[in-house]
Amino acid sequence: MYAKIKSKILKPLNLKEFFSMIHQIKNFKIIAGGTDLLIKIKEGKISYDYLILITEIEELKTLKEEENHIILGAANRFSEILNFQPVKSLNALYQAISQIGSPQIRNMATIAGNIVNSSPAADSIPPLILFNSKLLISNGDKIREHNMIEPLKLDKDEILVSIKVEKIKGKSGYIKIGKRKVMTISRLNLAYLKDENEKWRFVVGAMTPYPVRMKNLESVVNSENITKKRISSAIEEDILSNSDYRPSFKYKMPVLKDLIWSLL
């Protein structure tokens, strides 16, 4: 039985209004698409006096292409990002977003929600790490930059404004493994890129508490001494140095090794 949502809804139209609101209230939560948050509230797991809906804040809706970067507004829905032509050149990111949920979910869910939740299985995070993405975060007075290689931790008076994605030339892709072909949570995901200089990079998700850039593996595959044994050892080192051993590794580790070997 779902609980009734009793929170008051506030809807600022710009960041100035947003910061004015949060300095006057307590027990609030920022909400955008709400595809995860509303379920938890309805299940009675959490409750807030106020929900601040940020989808009307224009400063969070930027979609812009620069010479070396693409700027994605935090409150843009996944469907809007998929329709932004420059994103299609970053194939790993485009593929990952296109596999999130259903069309209905992609029409509601925002990229900020996927990032802020920091789920190990989040589809957008591995390709964003792959393309050296930076998060731009505001507290109303100044902007700070966060490297996505580390999980995001926002202070209570901060908001994620935009994501700055580097346009790295090369061939990239995204592989997602789940219980079904569509509308499934990742049991394992992998973003990969072979750049214009023939250098590989890999980011794996759903195996560690936060997606991991596989630096040991990259060192091996970008060297002249590539063997299956060295690749296998490098993969294990990347995973186990970022996580305790988990029973699921018995299944996931061989699958990851086979995926990477087949790509190479």
Beta strands, then each sheet from edge to edge (+ up, - down):
strand 1: 8-10
strand 2: 28-31
strand 3: 50-53
strand 4: 63-65
strand 5: 69-73
strand 6: 134-138
strand 7: 143-147
strand 8: 159-166
strand 9: 170-177
strand 10: 188-195
strand 11: 200-205
strand 12: 212-213
sheet 1: 1+ 3+ 2+
sheet 2: 4+ 5- 8+ 6- 7+
sheet 3: 9+ 10- 11+ 12-
end
